[in-house]
Amino acid sequence: MYTTTEQSNTLTEQVSFPYGATTKSGYLAEPTGSGPFPALVVIHEAFGLNPNIKDITERFTKEGYVALAVDLFDGGNRVLCMVRIMTSQLLHPLDGPTITQLKAALTYLAARPEVDGQRLGAIGFCLGGGLAITWACTDKRLRAIAPYYAPNPRPLEAVTRACPVVGSYPGKDFTTAAGRTLEATLERAGTPHDIKIYPGARHSFFNDTSRAYDAAAAADSWQRVLAFFQEHIKGPTMS
């Protein structure tokens, strides 16, 4: 059932959505009031669908979005699930089972009556950010994505088919070079983008429960994401 948070005017619910012959789970948050609203899929990092990801999901409702955080681990062992996801990405780099799960989540989200199915996007962190970029290469329903400290998909040139991208990366991290390479590739393709490297930030700088949390970088990146999504998701519907 829905649980209403009166202070934030947010409705939240644990949901299940169809995935082949079975179902997958997620955490749904939506604003109160009349829709239809634009909607986002939130893709967690290696820590899973934890309170931090749920908080980020709820933050989007205050900006007028319905947001669905997908549980990629879905009650399973985190390490084994990580191995499964990484293996599927190696064997099926652009359309493996995890990407299929994200597409199913978006189909479920777009069909909800409070959602505007023409205004859809995604945000992801580390593992989730890499999945967001990969997913955007093969799903035209996405109008914009926001990867944080994300690895790039293989082959990299696939991102020339992606939707607009607003990406945020730390200055000294294994993903820093990936951010710069992504920016150069999107620039050559003429894809709208806003990629920013935060020199003093570390991996997981947006996670306010982490020791790596960087309040200034997190606040700046959040405003960039909101502005980019305002332009590319909340803007006029696509013809």
C-alpha positions in Angstrom: 0.0 0.0 0.0 1.0 3.6 -0.4 2.4 5.4 2.7 2.0 9.2 2.7 4.7 11.4 4.0 2.8 14.5 4.9 5.9 16.7 5.4 7.2 16.1 1.9 3.9 15.5 0.2 5.3 12.3 -1.3 3.6 9.0 -1.8 5.9 5.9 -1.7 5.3 2.3 -2.4 7.1 -1.0 -2.8 6.1 -2.3 -6.2 6.5 -5.3 -8.5 6.6 -5.1 -12.3 6.5 -7.8 -15.0 9.8 -9.2 -16.2 9.3 -12.0 -18.6 7.5 -14.9 -16.8 8.4 -13.5 -13.4 8.4 -10.1 -11.6 11.1 -7.7 -10.3 10.8 -5.2 -7.4 11.4 -1.6 -6.9 10.7 1.5 -4.8 8.2 4.0 -6.2 7.9 7.6 -5.1 5.5 10.2 -6.6 4.3 13.7 -5.9 0.8 14.3 -4.5 -1.5 16.3 -6.7 -2.7 15.8 -10.2 -0.5 14.5 -13.0 0.5 13.3 -15.4 4.1 13.8 -14.2 7.4 13.2 -16.0 9.1 10.1 -14.7 12.6 8.7 -14.0 14.2 5.3 -13.3 16.8 5.4 -10.5 19.6 2.9 -10.8 21.6 2.1 -7.6 25.3 1.6 -7.2 27.0 -1.5 -5.8 25.4 -0.9 -2.3 22.0 -1.8 -3.7 18.6 -0.3 -3.1 19.4 1.2 0.3 18.1 4.2 2.2 20.3 6.6 0.4 18.9 5.5 -3.0 15.4 5.7 -1.6 16.1 9.2 -0.4 17.3 10.3 -3.8 14.2 8.8 -5.4 12.0 10.8 -3.0 14.0 14.0 -3.7 12.8 13.9 -7.3 9.2 14.0 -6.2 9.8 17.5 -4.8 10.8 18.5 -8.3 7.6 17.1 -9.9 8.8 13.7 -11.0 7.5 10.2 -10.4 10.6 8.1 -9.7 11.1 4.3 -9.6 14.3 2.9 -8.0 14.8 -0.6 -9.4 16.2 -3.3 -7.2 18.8 -5.0 -9.4 19.7 -7.4 -6.5 16.0 -8.2 -5.7 16.7 -9.9 -2.4 19.6 -12.0 -3.7 23.2 -12.1 -2.5 24.8 -8.8 -3.4 28.2 -10.3 -4.5 26.6 -13.0 -6.6 24.2 -10.4 -8.2 27.2 -8.1 -9.0 29.0 -11.0 -10.7 25.8 -11.9 -12.7 25.4 -8.3 -13.8 29.0 -7.8 -14.7 29.1 -11.1 -16.6 25.9 -10.3 -18.5 27.4 -6.9 -19.5 30.6 -8.6 -20.8 28.7 -11.2 -22.8 25.8 -9.0 -23.9 27.3 -5.5 -23.6 24.3 -3.5 -25.1 21.3 -5.7 -24.4 21.9 -8.2 -21.6 19.4 -9.3 -18.9 20.0 -6.3 -16.7 19.2 -3.9 -19.5 16.1 -5.9 -20.3 15.1 -5.5 -16.7 15.5 -1.7 -16.9 13.4 -1.6 -20.0 10.7 -3.6 -18.3 10.8 -1.1 -15.4 10.4 1.8 -17.8 7.5 0.1 -19.5 5.8 -0.4 -16.2 6.5 3.2 -15.1 5.3 4.7 -18.4 2.0 2.8 -18.2 1.0 4.2 -14.8 -1.9 6.7 -15.1 0.0 9.4 -13.2 3.0 9.3 -15.6 3.5 11.2 -18.8 4.9 8.4 -21.0 6.5 10.8 -23.4 8.7 12.4 -20.6 11.0 9.7 -19.4 14.6 9.6 -18.2 17.1 7.8 -15.9 19.8 8.5 -13.4 22.4 6.0 -12.1 25.4 5.8 -9.9 28.7 4.0 -10.6 27.4 0.5 -11.7 24.0 2.1 -12.2 25.5 5.0 -14.1 27.2 2.7 -16.5 24.0 0.8 -17.0 22.1 4.0 -17.7 24.5 4.9 -20.5 24.4 1.4 -22.0 20.6 1.4 -21.8 20.3 4.8 -23.5 22.2 3.4 -26.5 19.2 1.1 -27.3 16.1 2.7 -25.9 14.7 5.7 -27.7 12.1 6.3 -25.0 14.7 7.9 -22.8 14.9 11.6 -23.3 17.9 12.2 -21.0 20.1 10.4 -18.5 22.3 11.4 -15.6 25.3 9.0 -15.0 27.4 9.6 -11.9 31.0 8.3 -11.8 30.1 5.7 -14.4 32.1 3.4 -16.6 31.5 3.6 -20.3 29.7 0.9 -22.4 31.4 -1.3 -25.0 31.7 -0.4 -27.8 32.1 3.2 -26.8 30.8 4.4 -30.2 27.4 3.1 -29.2 26.9 6.2 -27.2 26.6 8.2 -30.4 23.0 6.7 -30.5 22.3 7.8 -26.9 19.9 10.5 -25.7 21.2 13.8 -24.1 23.6 13.1 -21.2 24.4 15.1 -18.0 27.3 13.3 -16.3 29.2 14.0 -13.1 32.6 12.6 -12.3 35.3 12.9 -9.5 38.7 14.4 -10.4 40.8 11.4 -9.2 38.9 8.2 -9.8 38.9 5.1 -12.1 35.9 6.8 -13.9 37.5 10.2 -14.5 39.0 9.2 -17.9 35.7 7.6 -18.8 33.9 10.9 -18.2 36.4 12.8 -20.4 36.2 10.1 -23.1 32.4 10.2 -23.0 32.3 14.0 -23.4 34.6 13.8 -26.4 32.5 11.1 -28.0 29.2 12.9 -27.4 30.8 16.1 -28.8 31.8 14.4 -32.0 28.3 13.0 -32.4 26.6 16.3 -31.7 24.6 14.9 -28.8 23.5 17.4 -26.2 25.5 16.9 -23.1 26.8 18.5 -19.9 29.8 16.5 -18.5 31.6 17.9 -15.5 34.7 16.7 -13.6 34.9 17.8 -9.9 38.7 18.0 -9.1 38.5 17.6 -5.4 35.7 15.0 -5.3 36.0 11.2 -4.8 34.0 8.3 -5.9 30.5 8.2 -4.5 30.7 12.0 -3.7 26.9 12.3 -4.1 26.1 9.7 -1.4 25.6 11.7 1.8 25.9 8.6 3.9 29.4 7.9 2.6 32.8 9.2 3.8 33.5 10.4 0.3 30.5 12.7 0.4 31.3 16.1 -1.0 28.6 18.6 -0.2 29.7 21.2 -2.7 30.1 18.8 -5.6 26.9 17.0 -4.7 24.9 20.3 -4.6 26.3 21.6 -7.9 25.8 18.3 -9.7 22.2 18.1 -8.4 21.4 21.6 -9.8 22.9 20.7 -13.1 20.9 17.5 -13.3 17.7 19.3 -12.5 18.4 22.0 -15.1 19.3 19.5 -17.8 16.2 17.3 -17.0 14.1 20.5 -17.1 15.2 21.2 -20.6 15.2 17.7 -22.0 12.6 15.8 -20.1 10.1 18.4 -18.8 10.3 20.4 -22.0 7.9 20.1 -25.0 6.9 16.5 -25.9 8.6 14.9 -28.8 6.6 14.9 -32.1 
